[in-house]
Structures are given as structure tokens and as C-alpha cells.
Amino acid sequence: MPAWRRYLPLLAKLAFMAGALWLVARHLDLPLLGRTLRQARPGWLALAVALFTLSKLIASVRLNTFFQAVGIQLSERYNLRLYWLGMYYNLFLPGGIGGDGYKVYLLGKEFPGRRAAIFRALLLDRISGMVALLVLLLLLFGGTAYPGWWRVGALALVPLGLGLSYGLASWLFKEFRGALGRTSWQALGVQGSQVLCAWALLAALGASGGPVLPYLLVFLASSIVAVLPLTVGGLGARELTFLYGAQLFALSVPVAVSVSVLFYVISALVSLVGAFVKVSNEQ
């Protein structure tokens, strides 16, 4: 394969990201956005950083729970270092080996013959996070002012979706069956901490006294979109979702996009710590 073809996915992501950011900028009053960001309250920003960090600590424990279910025994300290290094790779090196790919490579060397199990653990970890996002989205939608049957339908989908996802996971990932209950709660803890992080960002921007729930709904929708491999670290896709979500719910566009920008900055700063993490074979 020609060398240039290997860079096509990265170039496509960069092009999509640039187009999304350009589209967002066209609909924004950039000076107003700048003033909104400059007026953010430091105390609430610090709380948002703490909540985001907490979400990643829980996520690290969840992944190790999946590893332990298939006999990949890692200390929590070693797993946390590996997880943080993976965060750095996922955010800053999306066109290269990637965080999950690095984990498969490194742990595959430490546990010969277990690469398939390691890959399945990482895949199920991603799926459990997506299910938790959808559950929280439905729960929050159930608290909106939409017509009652919409809310009832959303809430009715929660147990149905949980039962279906549990059944499918038990069938497709039989070796992880014993860990599914615990990891489901951990996944909700991860996404719940990030929802609280978004709430803290709204408070930092002085928007917590208004209709907070629609902002949080848009945040969850943007988190789902950001998981898709469309851009570098979700940048651009998340902002575009916030832009159209703000227009849909008649929210303040500068505040909505500011939440998106601040969340990306926080995730980048926290992930940057992974650049200084040393991972060795000693646990």
C-alpha cells in the first residue's frame, strides 16, 4: 500500500474537523464567545476539572474489571498508568497507533495468546460507555417539558434497552457475564460524572440559573457524536452538535459552544498528563 494512503483517514478527519469548526464559526458571534469564555468563574472550572478526572478514574477501574474477568490481572496503579497513556494517544495521536491499539500491543506481549480477549475487553468497555450515555440521555429527556407520551416513551426505553443490551452482551461476550452488572454501574458513574462536569461548566459561565436540562441533553448527544471516528479527539463534531442543539432548544449559542470548548480543553489538559506517564512491565 502506498504510504500516502495510510494518511487518508487522518486527512479525512482533519478535513471534517476544519469544515465543522468553520461552520460553527460562521454562526457565532466570535467576540461574544470570547467574552463568555473570559468571564468563566475559576472555582467552578476547577470543580469541572475534578469531576472530569473522577470520571476517568472510574473508567480506569471499569476497564480493569473487564480485564480481570478474563484473567488479565493488572494492579489498579499499573492499569491507571496504562489507561492515562491511552487517553493521551487517543486524543493527540488519532492517526497513529491509538490508545486501544497500544494496550492490545503491550498487554499482548505480557499475556501471550490473550490478545483476542484483551481486544474484546476493550470493545465491551467502549460499548458499555455508549449504553450508559444512551440511558442517561433517555432519563434526562424524560424530565423535559415535551408532551407526556414522549417522556413516558423515553423512560420506558430505559429498562427495555438495559435488558436488551445485557442480554446481547451476555450472549456475545459470555466470558464477561460475571462482570456486566458491576461494570454497568461503573459506566453510569463515568458518564454521570461527565454530566456533572458539564453542569459545573454551565455554572462557571453563569448559566446554571436558567434551563440547565436542555444543555445537558445536548451535551450527552455531543458525547455520543464525539465517540464516532469523524474528527481528531471529537473536536469540531462536539461543537457542531452544540450549535444545532442550541438552535433546536432555543438556548444561548455562545454559552452552549463555550461549554463544548471548555470541555475539550479540560479533556485535552487531563489527557496530556499521559505524555509524562511511564509504563513498564513491572506492576
Phi, psi and omega in degrees: 000130178302146184300325185293334181291334179293337182265358181300315179300319179294317179297322178296319178296316180296321179294316178297316180299314180297317179296319180295315180294323177296318180295319178297315182297326179297330184262005184249149166270095188300319175300321178294321177299317179299318179294321179298317180292320182292335182272003180298139183276125186301320182299316178291326177296320178297320177296320179298318178298317180297318180292321178294318178298319177300319180299323180285328176295317177296319180298323178296316178296320179300314181297320180293330175297318176295317179300314183296331180296336180245022173081013175269094187270109177237142173292152180299325180295313180295316179297323179294319177298316179296320181295318182292323176295323176296322176300318180297313180297317182297324185273319189257344180232055185293338181267358181257225187289328179079153183297315181293320178298322179294319179297317178299317181296310185291311182290332175297328176287324182281331181234079184304138178081004183246015183297323179297318179294321179295316179298318180294325177296317179293321179295314180293327176300316178295317182296318181297325177294319179294319178298317179297321177300313181295321178297312180295323178298316179293320180296316180291323178298327178295344179260008181277179180265016178293162179310145188308320184291333174294314182294317179297319179298317179297315181292326179293333180288340183297301179295325178297313180294320179296316179297317180295315181294322178295317180297315180295318180295320179295328181279316185275335182233062187303324184292345181257007188304319182292343183259354189295319180298311182295315183290334176295317177293322178296320179297319176295325177295320178299306184289326177296320177296324180285328174296318176296326175298316178296321177298319178296324177294322176297319178295322178297328181269002179077022183253007185287345180277351181263203180285094184285323187305315179299323177298318182292325175298315179295322178299314180296318178299320180293327178294323177294316180295322183294336178291330181295140183282062183259328184224184178274110178065019180082357181293132182100307179295317180294317180295321179295320177296319179295321180299307182287329176294320178296320177293322180295317183264008180058047179262171175288116181297315178301319179293315181299312180291327177297319176300317180297313181297314181295321179296320178295318180299316179298314180297323179293316181295317179294319180291331181298336177302329180299339179293338183256006181273133176256124179247118178239174180287348180275126179265000000 
